[in-house]
């Protein structure tokens, strides 16, 4: 039975418009503080749109509904992106945009489950999210709850040993209710991911650990929809991973072109320019 969220995927609002709205809300939040992980938010907006308006089962009016699919944000500094998606989904109100990062706000600059409805875990040291997701997925299995667990993580977390321990644990427990999403934007604080890690042939690597792996253009909504459908429909006792190659600052070309985009510098007068540039590409 479709929940309101998944039924809403067939509404008149396209996924492209959902992604555009998520980008715009993230920029408005960033403008409040004059900073934020905007590059990641713009880059992962399509993934979030496909997740919340196609793949996930949830109830916007009841974020703690026991039958919901769990969406875990391993990368706590991506909180600005998830807040934008939660607002677009109707779980958070848009009027909280102006409170981003403020004292007593429900929107701290790093995700905290105790503060924010719809935020399943508190972001901390990178590399912990998938381990938590394994525990949640195993718990749901033991309770015979058919919900899926989605875990969004970064490419930088592929360098954490705890990530691969979690990968092996998921295989050991045959967690076919676990879908890991890797945002592969090739950017870390110290520079390109490919300069920091021995990366390459990512899908075969996960397959060698016993997972079903797909690699897609993370800014192609049609490809994302197909990948999520394939992951949910897979009839095999194994966990699933979708490696999403994304472009940092997607949709704002003058930010995309900057050499450093992990914590992209946006000058005070550039927020309005970024919004205007995004508006130029508004879906029809």
Secondary structure as UniProt FT lines:
FT   HELIX           4..8
FT   TURN            9..10
FT   HELIX           15..33
FT   HELIX           38..50
FT   HELIX           51..55
FT   TURN            60..61
FT   TURN            63..64
FT   TURN            66..67
FT   STRAND          70..73
FT   HELIX           76..78
FT   HELIX           79..88
FT   TURN            89..90
FT   HELIX           94..99
FT   TURN            100..101
FT   TURN            103..104
FT   TURN            113..115
FT   TURN            117..118
FT   TURN            126..127
FT   HELIX           129..142
FT   TURN            143..144
FT   STRAND          149..154
FT   HELIX           155..159
FT   HELIX           161..172
FT   TURN            173..174
FT   TURN            176..177
FT   STRAND          178..184
FT   TURN            189..190
FT   HELIX           193..196
FT   HELIX           202..208
FT   TURN            209..210
FT   STRAND          212..217
FT   TURN            218..219
FT   HELIX           221..233
FT   STRAND          240..245
FT   TURN            248..251
FT   HELIX           253..256
FT   TURN            262..263
FT   TURN            268..269
FT   HELIX           270..280
//
